[in-house]
């Protein structure tokens, strides 16, 4: 109902193939202009996101993506849930964190991480 709608956070799901981080943030800006509520954004396969900035290694580019998500989250009060696929062969959370370090320096990401079996 309209009464409850004002209290709910908007969940926006973005499927990433073919998108760069700047595209994702533009989509969110448009949605915030239309809606204005606090937003939770689910990004499927954040590892597929790139950036329009050129001349970086893949790990450097991944770091830029994480940094832009972090900055946007603070500036616009958008919470992100990002799917990062880690091999099914990882036996423990520690092994999964080690695998994530191959993606980007996760220490620079100040959000929370949740691992699903």
N, C-alpha and C positions, 0 to 999 in steps of 0.2 A: 504494500500500500504506500501511498505518498507520504504518510506520516512516518513510516519506518525507513523509507528511502533516504531521508535526510541524515539518518544516523549511520547508515551503512557505508563502509569504504567501498570504492569502486575497484573491482578486480579487472585488470586489463591484461589479456594474454597475447603475447607477441610471438609468432613463429618466425624464426630468424633467417632461414635460407634466403640469400640474396640481399639481406639488409646490412647496413653498416650502423654503428652506434649512433651516428648523427641522425639517421632515418628514424631510429627507435625514439630518440629524444624529441624529434619533431612531431611524431605521432602522439607522444605523451603530452607535449605542449598544446596541441590541438584539442585533445581530450580534456585537459585541465581548463582550457578556455571555455569549452562547452559546459562542463560539469562543475568544476571547482571544488569538489569534495576531496578529502584525503584519499589517496590512491595506493592500492597494492598492485604492483605490476609483476606478472609472471613471465619470465623470458625463457622460452624453450631453447635449450642448447646454446648457452651464452658463448660457448667455444666457437660457434660458427660466425659470430659477429666480427666484423672488421672495422676499420676506420677509414675516413677519406684521406687522412694524413698518410703520406707515402714515404718510403725509404726506411722502413723499420723491419726488423726480424719479426717472426710470428710471436715470439715471447714478448718482445717490446710492444707490439701491437695489442696483444692481450692485456698487457699492463695499462695501456692507454684506455682500453675499453673499461676495465675495472675502475680506473681513476675517474673516468667520466660518469660512470654509474654512481660512484661514491659522492662526487661533487653534486650531481643532480639530485640525489637523494637528500642531501643536506639542504640544498638551496630551495627545492620545491616540495620537500616533505613527502616524497614518494618512497614507499618501501618496495624493494625488489626481492623477488624470489627467483633465483636463477638455477636452471637445471644444468649441471655439468656431469656428463656421463663419465663415470670411472669404471674401469674394467671390472667385469663380474668376478674376475679371479682374485681381486683384492680381498684378503681374509679379515682385515681389521680396519678400524678407523685410522690408525696410524699409517697403514699402508695406503689408504685412500688419500690422506693429507699429503703424503710423499708424492703420489701420482699427480695431485693438483699442483704441486710445485713445478711440475714439468709444463703445466699450462701457463702459469704466471706466478710472480711472487705474491702469494696469498696473504703475506704479512701486511701488505698495503691495503687490503680489504678489511674494513672495520665493521662490517655487518656480521650477522650470525650465520653459522653454517650448520645445516642439519643433514645427517646422512640417513638414507633410506636403504633398507635391505631389499 
